Amino acid sequence: MARQQRKIRAQFRKNRTIRTRRTNWTRQFRQDPLNEDEAAGTERISGKGELARRRTVTGERVADEAGSPFSVRLEVDETGCRSGRVLGVSGLTNAVQGDDGTVYRCATRRLLKTLSTDQRHVVVVGDRVLFRTISGANEGIIERVEPRHGCLSRATGGRRQVLVANVDQVLIVVSAAQPRLKRELIDRLLISAEKGRVRPVLCINKIDLVDPVSLVPLAGMYSQMGYQVLLVSAATGFGLQRLRRVLAGRQSVVVGQSGVGKSSLLNVLDPSLQLAVAPVSSENEKGRHTTTNARLVPLCFGGCVVDTPGIRQFQLWDVIPEEVAGFFRDLRPYVSRCKFPNCTHIHESECAIKNAVADGRLDQRRYESYCHLFAGDEG
């Protein structure tokens, strides 16, 4: 049954309105002393007029789920459009691969860029789009972004940044050494993956630099919570066959710090990719930003993967402190056993989570990571 299209009022961005209030009173007074007889006695601010940018568009309202950029699905003439998937975003240009395999350089329709949204970017890597081609050139215009599923998001400057859309799983790559392993970043990425309904897989690279036995407690802890953990080495090839089976036939995204070996692992798995890599800095043991833009690439053994730039900070989006404990699989069973129903598990007495940490049933570092997230610390 076809969906009914109708005209609806849509909210647009307020990026072309003049200042609602004057803020240059001091400068004006110095240039021209204030005349009290001509000064306005009151100033009124209204929610109408230039403060409200609304237009009537043809389309339908959709639920804003899984990182969808708009609550409005625009109606377009699909007979003159092609469907495709965004392979990469560079400035105002998007690389879109059509169903025929041809890659087009596409701009974004102005109407899409001016619709009101809380997201930093309208089009992201992995998006399914409808685009109109320009005759005689491999160029086009993106007319509509289809509803998304399986998104990985973070907060940037108070707005939502969707790193990738329409993926099945996220491969969280960390290094056993050089750079050091950040457990707080792992926990943040796990929460973001579960919130975006993406299956997380933890991949510990560079195990050839340490004694693998030292990684058993960490790998065992996350494995007991139901997460798949892979111990691999891009240098020696250990564990790469298992990693290949995890990626084969799936839509995946690879995330992690700079220098952990994300691109190196992909190059070993599929030498035809030839992704740029660089060694870790010998001065501070931090990685260099070799990968500058997210890019979706097909794998020779089936499936595709999105290689993303290195992450140094990862702030959670749309997660309030009271929800944090529910995203920790090991803390979740103890939440209902606390004495107080609104227990924050920080300072209260007779807290089941604090007692479990004291008894050794919960990992101390996992609890510390929870405390940092509850307090809203940046990570």
KOLPAKE-636121 format. One record per residue (C-alpha): chain; residue in one letter; x negated, y, z. Coordinates in nm, 2 decimals. Example, Ala and Ser with C-alpha at 12.3 -4.5 7.8 and 13.67 -1.06 7.14 Angstrom:
<recs>
REC/chain/res/X/Y/Z
REC/A/A/-1.23/-0.45/0.78
REC/A/S/-1.37/-0.11/0.71
</recs>
This chain:
<recs>
REC/chain/res/X/Y/Z
REC/A/M/0.00/0.00/0.00
REC/A/A/-0.15/0.34/-0.10
REC/A/R/-0.21/0.59/0.16
REC/A/Q/0.01/0.90/0.15
REC/A/Q/-0.18/1.21/0.06
REC/A/R/-0.06/1.54/0.19
REC/A/K/-0.17/1.90/0.24
REC/A/I/-0.32/1.97/0.59
REC/A/R/-0.48/2.26/0.76
REC/A/A/-0.85/2.20/0.82
REC/A/Q/-1.10/2.38/1.04
REC/A/F/-1.40/2.54/0.87
REC/A/R/-1.73/2.66/1.01
REC/A/K/-1.75/3.02/1.13
REC/A/N/-2.08/3.09/0.96
REC/A/R/-1.97/3.39/0.76
REC/A/T/-1.79/3.61/1.01
REC/A/I/-1.92/3.94/1.14
REC/A/R/-2.01/3.99/1.50
REC/A/T/-1.70/4.01/1.71
REC/A/R/-1.86/4.24/1.96
REC/A/R/-2.12/4.51/1.93
REC/A/T/-2.45/4.43/2.10
REC/A/N/-2.66/4.73/2.00
REC/A/W/-2.53/4.98/2.24
REC/A/T/-2.88/5.07/2.38
REC/A/R/-3.03/5.13/2.04
REC/A/Q/-2.74/5.33/1.92
REC/A/F/-2.75/5.55/2.24
REC/A/R/-3.12/5.63/2.18
REC/A/Q/-3.05/5.73/1.82
REC/A/D/-2.73/5.91/1.89
REC/A/P/-2.63/6.00/2.25
REC/A/L/-2.30/5.86/2.34
REC/A/N/-2.00/6.09/2.30
REC/A/E/-1.77/6.00/2.58
REC/A/D/-1.47/6.16/2.40
REC/A/E/-1.50/5.94/2.10
REC/A/A/-1.59/5.62/2.29
REC/A/A/-1.33/5.34/2.29
REC/A/G/-1.19/5.28/2.63
REC/A/T/-1.12/4.91/2.58
REC/A/E/-1.23/4.63/2.36
REC/A/R/-1.00/4.34/2.27
REC/A/I/-1.10/4.00/2.15
REC/A/S/-0.85/3.79/1.97
REC/A/G/-0.85/3.42/1.87
REC/A/K/-0.70/3.50/1.54
REC/A/G/-0.82/3.67/1.23
REC/A/E/-1.19/3.63/1.14
REC/A/L/-1.25/3.40/1.45
REC/A/A/-1.02/3.14/1.30
REC/A/R/-1.14/2.99/0.97
REC/A/R/-0.87/2.75/0.84
REC/A/R/-0.78/2.64/0.49
REC/A/T/-0.53/2.41/0.34
REC/A/V/-0.68/2.10/0.18
REC/A/T/-0.54/1.79/0.02
REC/A/G/-0.62/1.47/0.20
REC/A/E/-0.55/1.27/0.51
REC/A/R/-0.65/1.28/0.87
REC/A/V/-0.87/0.99/0.99
REC/A/A/-1.00/0.88/1.33
REC/A/D/-1.34/1.02/1.40
REC/A/E/-1.50/0.69/1.48
REC/A/A/-1.86/0.55/1.44
REC/A/G/-2.01/0.88/1.36
REC/A/S/-1.78/0.99/1.07
REC/A/P/-1.86/1.35/0.99
REC/A/F/-1.51/1.47/0.94
REC/A/S/-1.16/1.41/1.08
REC/A/V/-1.03/1.48/0.73
REC/A/R/-1.07/1.25/0.43
REC/A/L/-1.05/1.47/0.12
REC/A/E/-0.85/1.37/-0.19
REC/A/V/-1.06/1.37/-0.50
REC/A/D/-1.01/1.25/-0.86
REC/A/E/-1.16/0.91/-0.83
REC/A/T/-1.13/0.84/-1.21
REC/A/G/-1.41/1.08/-1.28
REC/A/C/-1.63/0.98/-0.99
REC/A/R/-1.88/0.70/-0.91
REC/A/S/-1.94/0.53/-0.59
REC/A/G/-2.29/0.50/-0.44
REC/A/R/-2.51/0.49/-0.14
REC/A/V/-2.74/0.76/-0.01
REC/A/L/-3.10/0.64/-0.01
REC/A/G/-3.27/0.95/0.12
REC/A/V/-3.20/1.31/0.21
REC/A/S/-3.46/1.59/0.14
REC/A/G/-3.34/1.94/0.20
REC/A/L/-3.04/2.02/-0.02
REC/A/T/-3.10/1.72/-0.24
REC/A/N/-2.97/1.37/-0.18
REC/A/A/-3.10/1.05/-0.36
REC/A/V/-2.79/0.85/-0.43
REC/A/Q/-2.80/0.50/-0.59
REC/A/G/-2.49/0.42/-0.80
REC/A/D/-2.33/0.08/-0.83
REC/A/D/-2.52/0.04/-1.16
REC/A/G/-2.85/0.07/-0.98
REC/A/T/-2.94/0.42/-1.12
REC/A/V/-3.07/0.67/-0.87
REC/A/Y/-2.92/1.02/-0.90
REC/A/R/-3.03/1.35/-0.75
REC/A/C/-2.71/1.49/-0.60
REC/A/A/-2.62/1.81/-0.42
REC/A/T/-2.34/1.83/-0.17
REC/A/R/-2.00/1.98/-0.25
REC/A/R/-1.97/2.32/-0.09
REC/A/L/-1.63/2.22/0.06
REC/A/L/-1.80/1.94/0.25
REC/A/K/-2.07/2.17/0.38
REC/A/T/-1.83/2.42/0.52
REC/A/L/-1.58/2.19/0.69
REC/A/S/-1.61/2.21/1.07
REC/A/T/-1.81/1.93/1.23
REC/A/D/-2.02/1.87/1.54
REC/A/Q/-2.29/1.70/1.33
REC/A/R/-2.61/1.85/1.23
REC/A/H/-2.61/1.70/0.88
REC/A/V/-2.30/1.63/0.66
REC/A/V/-2.47/1.35/0.46
REC/A/V/-2.71/1.10/0.61
REC/A/V/-2.91/0.80/0.49
REC/A/G/-2.68/0.50/0.44
REC/A/D/-2.37/0.69/0.36
REC/A/R/-2.12/0.55/0.11
REC/A/V/-2.02/0.85/-0.11
REC/A/L/-1.82/0.94/-0.42
REC/A/F/-2.01/1.16/-0.66
REC/A/R/-1.95/1.32/-0.99
REC/A/T/-2.24/1.30/-1.24
REC/A/I/-2.36/1.57/-1.48
REC/A/S/-2.37/1.47/-1.84
REC/A/G/-2.72/1.44/-1.99
REC/A/A/-2.91/1.42/-1.66
REC/A/N/-2.95/1.20/-1.36
REC/A/E/-2.79/1.46/-1.13
REC/A/G/-2.46/1.49/-0.96
REC/A/I/-2.24/1.64/-0.69
REC/A/I/-2.12/1.45/-0.38
REC/A/E/-1.75/1.49/-0.36
REC/A/R/-1.66/1.28/-0.06
REC/A/V/-1.83/1.09/0.23
REC/A/E/-1.65/0.77/0.31
REC/A/P/-1.58/0.66/0.67
REC/A/R/-1.88/0.52/0.84
REC/A/H/-1.95/0.22/1.06
REC/A/G/-2.26/0.11/1.25
REC/A/C/-2.43/0.45/1.32
REC/A/L/-2.73/0.54/1.53
REC/A/S/-2.70/0.89/1.68
REC/A/R/-2.88/1.13/1.91
REC/A/A/-2.83/1.48/2.04
REC/A/T/-3.04/1.76/1.89
REC/A/G/-2.99/2.12/1.99
REC/A/G/-2.65/2.05/2.14
REC/A/R/-2.53/1.89/1.82
REC/A/R/-2.49/1.54/1.70
REC/A/Q/-2.76/1.40/1.46
REC/A/V/-2.67/1.08/1.29
REC/A/L/-3.00/0.91/1.20
REC/A/V/-2.85/0.64/0.98
REC/A/A/-2.50/0.51/0.89
REC/A/N/-2.35/0.18/0.78
REC/A/V/-2.61/-0.06/0.92
REC/A/D/-2.56/-0.40/1.09
REC/A/Q/-2.86/-0.39/1.33
REC/A/V/-3.13/-0.17/1.47
REC/A/L/-3.48/-0.30/1.51
REC/A/I/-3.64/-0.12/1.81
REC/A/V/-4.01/-0.14/1.75
REC/A/V/-4.25/-0.07/2.04
REC/A/S/-4.62/-0.15/2.07
REC/A/A/-4.79/-0.35/2.35
REC/A/A/-5.07/-0.09/2.34
REC/A/Q/-5.18/0.21/2.14
REC/A/P/-4.95/0.39/2.20
REC/A/R/-4.83/0.27/2.53
REC/A/L/-4.49/0.10/2.56
REC/A/K/-4.21/0.33/2.68
REC/A/R/-3.94/0.14/2.86
REC/A/E/-3.73/0.45/2.90
REC/A/L/-3.71/0.50/2.53
REC/A/I/-3.61/0.13/2.48
REC/A/D/-3.32/0.18/2.73
REC/A/R/-3.20/0.49/2.55
REC/A/L/-3.21/0.33/2.21
REC/A/L/-3.02/0.02/2.35
REC/A/I/-2.75/0.25/2.48
REC/A/S/-2.72/0.44/2.15
REC/A/A/-2.70/0.11/1.96
REC/A/E/-2.42/-0.02/2.17
REC/A/K/-2.23/0.30/2.15
REC/A/G/-2.27/0.30/1.77
REC/A/R/-2.16/-0.07/1.76
REC/A/V/-2.49/-0.18/1.61
REC/A/R/-2.67/-0.50/1.71
REC/A/P/-3.00/-0.41/1.88
REC/A/V/-3.32/-0.63/1.83
REC/A/L/-3.63/-0.55/2.04
REC/A/C/-3.96/-0.60/1.85
REC/A/I/-4.29/-0.57/2.04
REC/A/N/-4.57/-0.52/1.79
REC/A/K/-4.95/-0.53/1.84
REC/A/I/-4.95/-0.82/2.08
REC/A/D/-5.30/-0.90/1.95
REC/A/L/-5.43/-0.60/2.16
REC/A/V/-5.32/-0.74/2.50
REC/A/D/-5.28/-1.08/2.67
REC/A/P/-4.94/-1.20/2.55
REC/A/V/-4.88/-1.35/2.89
REC/A/S/-4.85/-1.00/3.03
REC/A/L/-4.55/-0.94/2.81
REC/A/V/-4.35/-1.24/2.93
REC/A/P/-4.18/-1.05/3.23
REC/A/L/-4.06/-0.77/3.00
REC/A/A/-3.95/-1.00/2.72
REC/A/G/-3.78/-1.23/2.97
REC/A/M/-3.59/-0.95/3.14
REC/A/Y/-3.43/-0.82/2.81
REC/A/S/-3.37/-1.18/2.69
REC/A/Q/-3.17/-1.26/3.00
REC/A/M/-2.95/-0.96/2.92
REC/A/G/-2.87/-1.11/2.58
REC/A/Y/-3.10/-0.90/2.36
REC/A/Q/-3.31/-1.07/2.10
REC/A/V/-3.68/-1.01/2.16
REC/A/L/-3.95/-1.07/1.90
REC/A/L/-4.33/-1.07/1.98
REC/A/V/-4.51/-0.99/1.65
REC/A/S/-4.84/-0.86/1.52
REC/A/A/-4.88/-0.69/1.18
REC/A/A/-5.25/-0.74/1.20
REC/A/T/-5.26/-1.12/1.26
REC/A/G/-4.92/-1.21/1.11
REC/A/F/-4.79/-1.37/1.43
REC/A/G/-4.41/-1.38/1.45
REC/A/L/-4.35/-1.23/1.11
REC/A/Q/-4.17/-1.53/0.97
REC/A/R/-3.91/-1.50/1.25
REC/A/L/-3.88/-1.12/1.19
REC/A/R/-3.82/-1.19/0.82
REC/A/R/-3.53/-1.42/0.90
REC/A/V/-3.38/-1.15/1.13
REC/A/L/-3.39/-0.89/0.85
REC/A/A/-3.30/-1.11/0.56
REC/A/G/-2.95/-1.04/0.41
REC/A/R/-2.87/-0.76/0.66
REC/A/Q/-2.85/-0.38/0.66
REC/A/S/-3.11/-0.28/0.92
REC/A/V/-3.28/0.04/1.05
REC/A/V/-3.62/0.05/1.21
REC/A/V/-3.68/0.30/1.49
REC/A/G/-3.95/0.37/1.74
REC/A/Q/-4.24/0.59/1.84
REC/A/S/-4.50/0.72/1.59
REC/A/G/-4.78/0.47/1.56
REC/A/V/-4.61/0.16/1.68
REC/A/G/-4.64/0.00/1.33
REC/A/K/-4.29/0.03/1.18
REC/A/S/-4.41/0.09/0.83
REC/A/S/-4.70/-0.15/0.87
REC/A/L/-4.47/-0.43/0.95
REC/A/L/-4.25/-0.36/0.65
REC/A/N/-4.55/-0.35/0.42
REC/A/V/-4.66/-0.69/0.54
REC/A/L/-4.32/-0.84/0.50
REC/A/D/-4.27/-0.68/0.15
REC/A/P/-4.60/-0.56/0.00
REC/A/S/-4.41/-0.40/-0.29
REC/A/L/-4.28/-0.12/-0.06
REC/A/Q/-4.63/0.04/-0.02
REC/A/L/-4.51/0.27/0.26
REC/A/A/-4.76/0.53/0.39
REC/A/V/-4.94/0.44/0.71
REC/A/A/-5.20/0.60/0.93
REC/A/P/-5.41/0.49/1.24
REC/A/V/-5.33/0.60/1.59
REC/A/S/-5.53/0.90/1.71
REC/A/S/-5.84/0.80/1.90
REC/A/E/-5.82/1.11/2.12
REC/A/N/-5.48/1.07/2.28
REC/A/E/-5.36/0.73/2.15
REC/A/K/-5.06/0.89/1.99
REC/A/G/-4.92/0.81/1.64
REC/A/R/-4.92/1.05/1.35
REC/A/H/-4.60/1.14/1.17
REC/A/T/-4.67/0.96/0.85
REC/A/T/-4.31/0.89/0.76
REC/A/T/-4.14/1.23/0.74
REC/A/N/-3.79/1.14/0.61
REC/A/A/-3.57/0.84/0.66
REC/A/R/-3.55/0.62/0.35
REC/A/L/-3.34/0.32/0.26
REC/A/V/-3.53/0.06/0.07
REC/A/P/-3.43/-0.29/-0.05
REC/A/L/-3.63/-0.60/0.07
REC/A/C/-3.76/-0.86/-0.17
REC/A/F/-3.62/-1.14/0.04
REC/A/G/-3.27/-0.99/0.06
REC/A/G/-3.10/-0.71/0.25
REC/A/C/-3.23/-0.36/0.30
REC/A/V/-3.39/-0.15/0.57
REC/A/V/-3.41/0.22/0.66
REC/A/D/-3.76/0.33/0.77
REC/A/T/-3.73/0.63/1.00
REC/A/P/-3.98/0.89/1.12
REC/A/G/-4.14/0.84/1.46
REC/A/I/-3.93/0.94/1.77
REC/A/R/-4.09/1.14/2.05
REC/A/Q/-3.77/1.24/2.23
REC/A/F/-3.43/1.07/2.22
REC/A/Q/-3.14/1.24/2.39
REC/A/L/-2.82/1.05/2.41
REC/A/W/-2.51/1.19/2.24
REC/A/D/-2.17/1.19/2.40
REC/A/V/-2.27/0.99/2.71
REC/A/I/-2.17/1.13/3.04
REC/A/P/-2.35/1.03/3.36
REC/A/E/-2.06/0.82/3.48
REC/A/E/-2.08/0.60/3.17
REC/A/V/-2.45/0.52/3.20
REC/A/A/-2.41/0.22/3.44
REC/A/G/-2.16/0.06/3.20
REC/A/F/-2.41/0.05/2.92
REC/A/F/-2.67/-0.13/3.14
REC/A/R/-2.59/-0.49/3.10
REC/A/D/-2.78/-0.60/3.41
REC/A/L/-2.63/-0.32/3.63
REC/A/R/-2.27/-0.37/3.50
REC/A/P/-2.18/-0.68/3.71
REC/A/Y/-2.26/-0.50/4.03
REC/A/V/-2.06/-0.18/3.97
REC/A/S/-1.73/-0.31/4.10
REC/A/R/-1.90/-0.44/4.42
REC/A/C/-1.99/-0.10/4.56
REC/A/K/-1.80/0.03/4.86
REC/A/F/-1.70/0.36/4.69
REC/A/P/-1.52/0.35/4.36
REC/A/N/-1.69/0.66/4.24
REC/A/C/-2.04/0.55/4.35
REC/A/T/-2.32/0.71/4.15
REC/A/H/-2.57/0.44/4.27
REC/A/I/-2.81/0.71/4.36
REC/A/H/-2.77/0.82/4.72
REC/A/E/-2.46/0.64/4.85
REC/A/S/-2.48/0.38/5.13
REC/A/E/-2.35/0.02/5.08
REC/A/C/-2.43/0.04/4.71
REC/A/A/-2.43/-0.31/4.54
REC/A/I/-2.68/-0.19/4.28
REC/A/K/-2.93/-0.05/4.53
REC/A/N/-2.90/-0.36/4.74
REC/A/A/-2.97/-0.58/4.43
REC/A/V/-3.28/-0.38/4.35
REC/A/A/-3.40/-0.41/4.71
REC/A/D/-3.34/-0.79/4.70
REC/A/G/-3.53/-0.82/4.38
REC/A/R/-3.23/-0.93/4.17
REC/A/L/-3.25/-0.62/3.96
REC/A/D/-3.57/-0.48/3.80
REC/A/Q/-3.70/-0.17/3.98
REC/A/R/-3.80/0.00/3.65
REC/A/R/-3.46/-0.05/3.50
REC/A/Y/-3.31/0.11/3.80
REC/A/E/-3.55/0.41/3.77
REC/A/S/-3.46/0.44/3.40
REC/A/Y/-3.09/0.45/3.50
REC/A/C/-3.16/0.73/3.75
REC/A/H/-3.34/0.94/3.49
REC/A/L/-3.05/0.89/3.25
REC/A/F/-2.79/0.97/3.51
REC/A/A/-2.98/1.29/3.60
REC/A/G/-2.99/1.39/3.24
REC/A/D/-3.36/1.40/3.20
REC/A/E/-3.50/1.43/2.85
REC/A/G/-3.67/1.13/2.71
</recs>
